Amino acid sequence: MEAVLVINADLGPLHRVTVQHAIRMLCRRVAEVHEAEPDRLIGIFPVPRVVRLVRYVVTRWRFSSGPAWSRAGVLLRDGRRCVYCAAPASTIDHVLPRSRGGLNTWKNTAAACYECNQRKGDRTPAEAGMPLRSEPAVPTWTALARR
């Protein structure tokens, strides 16, 4: 089953959870079904696509400069597709290799398939003759929540 989007009481996206977690939220009455699968039930509850929290959760931290860097976040930002060949991505590649001072930042990392990551090795994309299909950027919270 697919993930269920959790939205705040003001309809702002928060994160995604499993269907089982969403049903537990409904049972505890901390959330309501906002959008559901037509004609599908789990017990007495419709199968949710989107659940809305009953009470507003303060998320001031979300309005900082952006989410913290993480490997999972980079894969999510790039749609789990290699930035070099568009194959399914399983690793993270550093645009400026770590051996040359590259850091774990949003703008220096991109999702890559194992083959492209190995082929690029300890070189920059220009040196390896492997242009990026899209330039790495810092994602917004909303962009990550939609994926």
N, CA, C and O of each residue as an XYZ file, in Angstrom:
588
protein
N       0.828     -1.184      0.000
C       0.000      0.000      0.000
C       0.872      1.247      0.000
O       2.016      1.217      0.452
N       0.335      2.315     -0.498
C       1.083      3.558     -0.603
C       1.085      4.324      0.710
O       0.321      4.024      1.627
N       1.954      5.312      0.777
C       2.040      6.161      1.956
C       0.868      7.132      1.975
O       0.300      7.472      0.937
N       0.524      7.564      3.170
C      -0.582      8.497      3.377
C       0.009      9.844      3.767
O       0.860      9.920      4.654
N      -0.439     10.902      3.109
C       0.022     12.249      3.420
C      -0.677     12.747      4.678
O      -1.897     12.645      4.800
N       0.107     13.287      5.616
C      -0.442     13.884      6.828
C      -0.354     15.392      6.652
O       0.718     15.940      6.394
N      -1.508     16.060      6.796
C      -1.526     17.516      6.696
C      -1.930     18.101      8.044
O      -2.654     17.472      8.816
N      -1.457     19.296      8.311
C      -1.750     19.979      9.560
C      -3.200     20.459      9.546
O      -3.876     20.375      8.521
N      -3.665     20.952     10.664
C      -5.039     21.451     10.757
C      -5.270     22.634      9.823
O      -6.403     22.894      9.416
N      -4.179     23.367      9.474
C      -4.315     24.489      8.540
C      -4.117     24.052      7.084
O      -3.993     24.894      6.194
N      -4.088     22.735      6.844
C      -3.969     22.117      5.517
C      -2.561     22.189      4.929
O      -2.385     21.937      3.737
N      -1.566     22.525      5.730
C      -0.180     22.506      5.269
C       0.387     21.099      5.373
O       0.125     20.413      6.361
N       1.163     20.642      4.377
C       1.709     19.282      4.421
C       2.744     19.128      5.525
O       3.533     20.039      5.773
N       2.741     17.970      6.192
C       3.710     17.697      7.251
C       4.672     16.586      6.848
O       5.880     16.810      6.765
N       4.142     15.382      6.594
C       4.975     14.245      6.234
C       4.085     13.119      5.709
O       2.877     13.294      5.548
N       4.683     11.983      5.450
C       3.942     10.809      5.002
C       4.102      9.685      6.015
O       5.146      9.551      6.652
N       3.056      8.880      6.156
C       3.076      7.725      7.052
C       2.481      6.534      6.317
O       1.885      6.688      5.251
N       2.645      5.350      6.888
C       2.045      4.154      6.295
C       0.539      4.177      6.531
O       0.041      4.932      7.366
N      -0.169      3.352      5.796
C      -1.622      3.250      5.976
C      -1.935      2.766      7.387
O      -2.876      3.248      8.017
N      -1.148      1.813      7.884
C      -1.372      1.293      9.233
C      -1.230      2.402     10.281
O      -2.030      2.495     11.211
N      -0.204      3.238     10.118
C      -0.008      4.351     11.050
C      -1.175      5.334     10.958
O      -1.645      5.840     11.977
N      -1.641      5.603      9.739
C      -2.767      6.519      9.557
C      -4.032      5.973     10.234
O      -4.788      6.733     10.838
N      -4.258      4.679     10.136
C      -5.439      4.080     10.792
C      -5.317      4.208     12.308
O      -6.306      4.479     12.990
N      -4.102      4.014     12.840
C      -3.913      4.208     14.287
C      -4.207      5.653     14.688
O      -4.788      5.902     15.744
N      -3.804      6.601     13.843
C      -4.099      8.012     14.133
C      -5.608      8.259     14.145
O      -6.115      9.023     14.967
N      -6.317      7.605     13.227
C      -7.775      7.752     13.183
C      -8.412      7.138     14.422
O      -9.345      7.709     14.987
N      -7.914      5.975     14.851
C      -8.455      5.319     16.049
C      -8.236      6.169     17.296
O      -9.100      6.232     18.169
N      -7.077      6.821     17.377
C      -6.778      7.677     18.528
C      -7.464      9.036     18.428
O      -7.421      9.834     19.364
N      -8.087      9.286     17.300
C      -8.804     10.531     17.029
C      -7.897     11.756     17.042
O      -8.319     12.836     17.456
N      -6.655     11.596     16.593
C      -5.770     12.740     16.443
C      -5.810     13.246     15.006
O      -5.261     14.304     14.701
N      -6.462     12.485     14.122
C      -6.571     12.876     12.721
C      -7.923     12.452     12.173
O      -8.594     11.576     12.718
N      -8.303     13.103     11.077
C      -9.539     12.776     10.360
C      -9.179     12.499      8.909
O      -8.169     12.985      8.400
N     -10.020     11.709      8.253
C      -9.789     11.428      6.839
C     -10.120     12.680      6.043
O     -11.227     13.210      6.140
N      -9.166     13.148      5.263
C      -9.368     14.322      4.417
C      -9.685     13.890      2.989
O     -10.502     14.506      2.305
N      -9.020     12.814      2.553
C      -9.267     12.249      1.227
C      -9.076     10.741      1.343
O      -8.135     10.282      1.990
N      -9.969      9.966      0.716
C      -9.916      8.509      0.861
C     -10.046      7.812     -0.487
O     -10.496      8.393     -1.474
N      -9.635      6.541     -0.493
C      -9.821      5.690     -1.669
C     -11.319      5.399     -1.795
O     -11.963      5.054     -0.804
N     -11.877      5.531     -2.993
C     -13.305      5.271     -3.143
C     -13.645      3.795     -2.939
O     -12.977      2.915     -3.480
N     -14.683      3.539     -2.160
C     -15.247      2.193     -1.954
C     -14.269      1.188     -1.365
O     -14.399     -0.008     -1.630
N     -13.302      1.626     -0.581
C     -12.374      0.705      0.084
C     -12.383      1.007      1.572
O     -12.271      2.163      1.979
N     -12.516     -0.035      2.383
C     -12.568      0.130      3.827
C     -11.535     -0.758      4.510
O     -11.178     -1.824      4.006
N     -11.063     -0.299      5.667
C     -10.294     -1.118      6.594
C     -11.074     -1.056      7.888
O     -11.020     -0.055      8.604
N     -11.794     -2.109      8.191
C     -12.705     -2.088      9.334
C     -13.810     -1.082      9.064
O     -14.523     -1.187      8.066
N     -13.949     -0.111      9.950
C     -14.973      0.918      9.754
C     -14.428      2.163      9.061
O     -15.185      3.079      8.738
N     -13.110      2.196      8.832
C     -12.475      3.384      8.263
C     -12.260      3.243      6.757
O     -11.871      2.176      6.283
N     -12.513      4.313      6.006
C     -12.141      4.282      4.591
C     -10.620      4.299      4.472
O      -9.941      4.871      5.326
N     -10.078      3.682      3.428
C      -8.623      3.669      3.227
C      -8.192      5.094      2.886
O      -8.578      5.628      1.846
N      -7.389      5.715      3.762
C      -7.052      7.133      3.560
C      -5.934      7.343      2.539
O      -5.014      6.533      2.425
N      -6.036      8.437      1.809
C      -4.946      8.944      0.975
C      -4.284     10.119      1.694
O      -3.064     10.285      1.670
N      -5.144     10.939      2.344
C      -4.686     12.118      3.080
C      -5.442     12.167      4.400
O      -6.664     12.023      4.427
N      -4.705     12.374      5.508
C      -5.350     12.586      6.805
C      -4.972     13.973      7.304
O      -3.855     14.445      7.091
N      -5.931     14.618      7.978
C      -5.721     15.966      8.509
C      -5.725     15.894     10.020
O      -6.624     15.297     10.614
N      -4.718     16.504     10.654
C      -4.657     16.516     12.112
C      -5.813     17.328     12.671
O      -6.209     18.336     12.086
N      -6.351     16.895     13.796
C      -7.465     17.579     14.432
C      -6.995     18.888     15.063
O      -7.695     19.899     15.009
N      -5.802     18.859     15.662
C      -5.242     20.058     16.288
C      -4.017     20.517     15.513
O      -3.270     19.705     14.968
N      -3.825     21.811     15.473
C      -2.704     22.394     14.767
C      -1.397     22.064     15.491
O      -1.315     22.187     16.713
N      -0.389     21.650     14.745
C       0.934     21.376     15.289
C       1.857     22.507     14.847
O       1.979     22.775     13.651
N       2.510     23.175     15.805
C       3.404     24.280     15.493
C       4.653     23.724     14.825
O       5.290     22.810     15.347
N       5.001     24.277     13.672
C       6.156     23.785     12.915
C       7.041     24.948     12.492
O       7.420     25.050     11.325
N       7.369     25.815     13.427
C       8.217     26.955     13.110
C       9.535     26.536     12.492
O      10.062     27.221     11.616
N      10.073     25.409     12.947
C      11.358     24.941     12.444
C      11.323     24.658     10.949
O      12.375     24.643     10.310
N      10.161     24.437     10.380
C      10.054     24.156      8.956
C      10.322     25.396      8.103
O      10.571     25.273      6.904
N      10.274     26.567      8.692
C      10.459     27.781      7.916
C      11.885     28.304      8.028
O      12.150     29.474      7.749
N      12.797     27.433      8.435
C      14.210     27.807      8.465
C      14.735     27.789      7.028
O      13.953     27.820      6.078
N      16.031     27.740      6.874
C      16.620     27.798      5.533
C      16.293     26.570      4.690
O      16.559     26.567      3.488
N      15.742     25.565      5.270
C      15.388     24.354      4.539
C      15.665     23.129      5.387
O      16.227     23.235      6.477
N      15.273     21.971      4.890
C      15.502     20.756      5.663
C      16.989     20.428      5.758
O      17.781     20.809      4.896
N      17.347     19.724      6.807
C      18.738     19.303      6.982
C      19.095     18.269      5.915
O      18.244     17.496      5.474
N      20.353     18.265      5.510
C      20.806     17.330      4.489
C      20.757     15.901      5.016
O      21.108     15.641      6.167
N      20.320     14.981      4.167
C      20.370     13.556      4.489
C      20.424     12.769      3.191
O      19.979     13.250      2.149
N      20.969     11.560      3.253
C      21.022     10.700      2.070
C      19.615     10.408      1.561
O      19.348     10.483      0.362
N      18.713     10.073      2.493
C      17.336      9.778      2.098
C      16.684     10.997      1.447
O      15.922     10.863      0.490
N      16.987     12.184      1.970
C      16.438     13.410      1.403
C      16.934     13.665     -0.012
O      16.170     14.114     -0.867
N      18.213     13.383     -0.267
C      18.770     13.571     -1.611
C      18.089     12.615     -2.589
O      17.710     13.015     -3.690
N      17.932     11.352     -2.189
C      17.255     10.385     -3.058
C      15.816     10.819     -3.319
O      15.320     10.697     -4.439
N      15.153     11.322     -2.291
C      13.769     11.782     -2.446
C      13.700     13.001     -3.359
O      12.849     13.061     -4.246
N      14.586     13.970     -3.151
C      14.620     15.175     -3.976
C      14.790     14.838     -5.454
O      14.150     15.444     -6.313
N      15.653     13.870     -5.746
C      15.944     13.512     -7.136
C      15.022     12.422     -7.677
O      15.257     11.897     -8.765
N      13.982     12.081     -6.932
C      13.010     11.104     -7.403
C      13.586      9.705     -7.564
O      13.102      8.924     -8.382
N      14.621      9.384     -6.783
C      15.295      8.085     -6.852
C      15.748      7.739     -8.269
O      15.759      6.571     -8.657
N      16.120      8.762     -9.035
C      16.624      8.593    -10.410
C      18.032      9.153    -10.488
O      18.334     10.187     -9.892
N      18.880      8.473    -11.216
C      20.265      8.900    -11.401
C      20.294     10.220    -12.164
O      19.610     10.368    -13.177
N      21.082     11.179    -11.681
C      21.180     12.479    -12.346
C      22.031     12.415    -13.611
O      22.089     13.383    -14.369
N      22.683     11.297    -13.840
C      23.518     11.141    -15.034
C      22.809     10.381    -16.152
O      22.889     10.775    -17.316
N      22.109      9.283    -15.803
C      21.525      8.435    -16.857
C      20.031      8.152    -16.680
O      19.435      7.499    -17.536
N      19.413      8.621    -15.602
C      17.979      8.454    -15.303
C      17.592      7.034    -14.908
O      16.403      6.728    -14.823
N      18.560      6.165    -14.667
C      18.266      4.818    -14.165
C      17.877      4.922    -12.691
O      18.126      5.957    -12.073
N      17.280      3.892    -12.115
C      16.977      3.936    -10.686
C      18.256      4.150     -9.864
O      19.263      3.472    -10.071
N      18.196      5.093     -8.944
C      19.371      5.460     -8.148
C      19.383      4.694     -6.830
O      18.340      4.473     -6.214
N      20.581      4.294     -6.409
C      20.726      3.595     -5.136
C      21.804      4.219     -4.250
O      21.922      3.867     -3.077
N      22.587      5.140     -4.803
C      23.673      5.738     -4.037
C      23.636      7.260     -4.154
O      22.858      7.832     -4.918
N      24.501      7.884     -3.375
C      24.663      9.338     -3.413
C      26.033      9.640     -4.013
O      27.030      9.030     -3.629
N      26.080     10.576     -4.948
C      27.343     10.979     -5.556
C      27.658     12.407     -5.144
O      26.768     13.256     -5.102
N      28.910     12.669     -4.845
C      29.368     14.022     -4.529
C      29.854     14.671     -5.819
O      30.771     14.158     -6.459
N      29.252     15.791     -6.207
C      29.625     16.493     -7.430
C      31.108     16.864     -7.356
O      31.873     16.547     -8.267
N      31.513     17.527     -6.285
C      32.925     17.745     -5.999
C      33.288     16.642     -5.005
O      32.822     16.673     -3.866
N      34.107     15.670     -5.408
C      34.391     14.509     -4.544
C      34.883     14.907     -3.156
O      35.544     15.932     -2.985
N      34.553     14.091     -2.183
C      34.966     14.354     -0.803
C      36.476     14.396     -0.674
O      37.011     15.126      0.161
N      37.170     13.616     -1.498
C      38.636     13.611     -1.441
C      39.232     14.948     -1.877
O      40.404     15.224     -1.625
N      38.414     15.778     -2.536
C      38.876     17.100     -2.973
C      38.246     18.219     -2.148
O      38.295     19.390     -2.525
N      37.662     17.843     -1.031
C      37.091     18.860     -0.144
C      35.592     19.043     -0.277
O      35.032     19.947      0.343
N      34.923     18.214     -1.069
C      33.469     18.305     -1.214
C      32.765     17.910      0.075
O      33.197     16.987      0.766
N      31.697     18.598      0.396
C      30.971     18.363      1.639
C      29.633     17.696      1.388
O      29.146     17.644      0.259
N      29.045     17.185      2.467
C      27.687     16.645      2.400
C      26.702     17.799      2.476
O      26.204     18.126      3.554
N      26.421     18.410      1.345
C      25.455     19.504      1.281
C      24.483     19.212      0.151
O      24.760     18.392     -0.725
N      23.343     19.888      0.178
C      22.330     19.697     -0.858
C      22.881     20.014     -2.245
O      22.570     19.315     -3.210
N      23.700     21.068     -2.351
C      24.187     21.501     -3.663
C      25.393     20.711     -4.158
O      25.809     20.881     -5.305
N      25.964     19.850     -3.312
C      27.123     19.067     -3.733
C      26.818     17.574     -3.864
O      27.707     16.802     -4.223
N      25.592     17.154     -3.584
C      25.250     15.738     -3.673
C      24.077     15.529     -4.608
O      23.207     16.386     -4.759
N      24.081     14.364     -5.230
C      23.006     14.010     -6.157
C      22.810     12.499     -6.129
O      23.738     11.752     -5.816
N      21.616     12.059     -6.452
C      21.322     10.636     -6.528
C      21.991     10.058     -7.772
O      22.001     10.689     -8.829
N      22.548      8.859     -7.641
C      23.219      8.228     -8.774
C      23.034      6.718     -8.709
O      22.863      6.148     -7.632
N      23.069      6.085     -9.863
C      23.063      4.624     -9.891
C      24.482      4.151     -9.584
O      25.436      4.918     -9.713
N      24.615      2.923     -9.188
C      25.916      2.393     -8.808
C      26.912      2.482     -9.964
O      28.070      2.848     -9.762
N      26.462      2.148    -11.173
C      27.363      2.142    -12.329
C      27.914      3.540    -12.621
O      29.118      3.697    -12.828
N      27.050      4.549    -12.640
C      27.515      5.922    -12.908
C      28.420      6.427    -11.787
O      29.408      7.115    -12.047
N      28.088      6.089    -10.549
C      28.906      6.521     -9.426
C      30.311      5.927     -9.532
O      31.296      6.617     -9.270
N      30.406      4.663     -9.912
C      31.712      4.022    -10.075
C      32.471      4.598    -11.267
O      33.680      4.816    -11.193
N      31.755      4.844    -12.368
C      32.400      5.375    -13.576
C      32.947      6.787    -13.336
O      34.031      7.128    -13.810
N      32.191      7.601    -12.599
C      32.644      8.969    -12.314
C      33.835      8.957    -11.360
O      34.781      9.729    -11.520
N      33.775      8.078    -10.374
C      34.897      7.921     -9.450
C      35.263      9.197     -8.724
O      34.396      9.883     -8.182
N      36.557      9.518     -8.715
C      37.097     10.634     -7.957
C      37.311     11.858     -8.849
O      38.305     12.572     -8.719
N      36.349     12.087     -9.763
C      36.472     13.214    -10.699
C      35.213     14.069    -10.622
O      34.193     13.637    -10.085
N      35.288     15.253    -11.147
C      34.107     16.102    -11.262
C      33.318     15.633    -12.487
O      33.874     14.931    -13.332
N      32.050     15.999    -12.606
C      31.287     15.591    -13.790
C      31.922     16.061    -15.097
O      31.877     15.342    -16.095
N      32.515     17.263    -15.107
C      33.150     17.776    -16.322
C      34.371     16.931    -16.690
O      34.575     16.606    -17.859
N      35.170     16.583    -15.703
C      36.351     15.763    -15.958
C      35.978     14.363    -16.437
O      36.686     13.773    -17.252
N      34.872     13.837    -15.934
C      34.432     12.488    -16.306
C      33.632     12.488    -17.603
O      33.335     11.421    -18.140
N      33.282     13.659    -18.111
C      32.462     13.735    -19.318
C      31.042     13.244    -19.073
O      30.419     12.647    -19.950
N      30.536     13.505    -17.859
C      29.200     13.059    -17.459
C      28.385     14.260    -16.990
O      28.368     14.555    -15.795
N      27.710     14.956    -17.899
C      26.939     16.136    -17.475
C      25.737     15.753    -16.609
O      25.118     14.705    -16.796
N      25.429     16.631    -15.664
C      24.256     16.437    -14.803
C      22.991     16.773    -15.589
O      22.956     17.762    -16.320
N      21.961     15.956    -15.440
C      20.679     16.252    -16.097
C      19.962     17.393    -15.403
O      19.201     18.125    -16.036
N      20.199     17.555    -14.094
C      19.626     18.680    -13.345
C      20.621     19.095    -12.273
O      21.309     18.258    -11.690
N      20.686     20.377    -12.025
C      21.629     20.927    -11.048
C      21.096     20.690     -9.639
O      19.935     21.006     -9.379
N      21.893     20.147     -8.717
C      21.436     19.946     -7.337
C      21.069     21.278     -6.672
O      21.756     22.284     -6.854
N      19.992     21.268     -5.911
C      19.529     22.484     -5.233
C      18.990     22.120     -3.850
O      18.693     20.958     -3.573
N      18.872     23.114     -3.004
C      18.289     22.913     -1.673
C      16.774     22.820     -1.836
O      16.160     23.769     -2.324
N      16.150     21.699     -1.442
C      14.704     21.571     -1.588
C      13.961     22.318     -0.484
O      14.531     22.644      0.558
N      12.704     22.578     -0.726
C      11.853     23.162      0.307
C      11.155     22.019      1.035
O      11.122     20.888      0.551
N      10.598     22.326      2.202
C       9.848     21.308      2.929
C       8.660     20.833      2.097
O       8.357     19.640      2.075
N       7.999     21.742      1.427
C       6.835     21.396      0.639
C       7.198     20.454     -0.505
O       6.467     19.503     -0.781
N       8.320     20.712     -1.169
C       8.743     19.857     -2.272
C       9.027     18.445     -1.774
O       8.660     17.478     -2.442
N       9.672     18.301     -0.619
C       9.947     16.964     -0.092
C       8.671     16.272      0.358
O       8.544     15.059      0.196
N       7.722     17.016      0.919
C       6.472     16.400      1.386
C       5.632     15.896      0.223
O       4.896     14.920      0.371
N       5.730     16.545     -0.929
C       4.934     16.127     -2.086
C       5.449     14.855     -2.724
O       4.703     14.164     -3.418
N       6.714     14.532     -2.500
C       7.316     13.348     -3.147
C       6.925     12.118     -2.448
O       7.332     11.027     -2.846
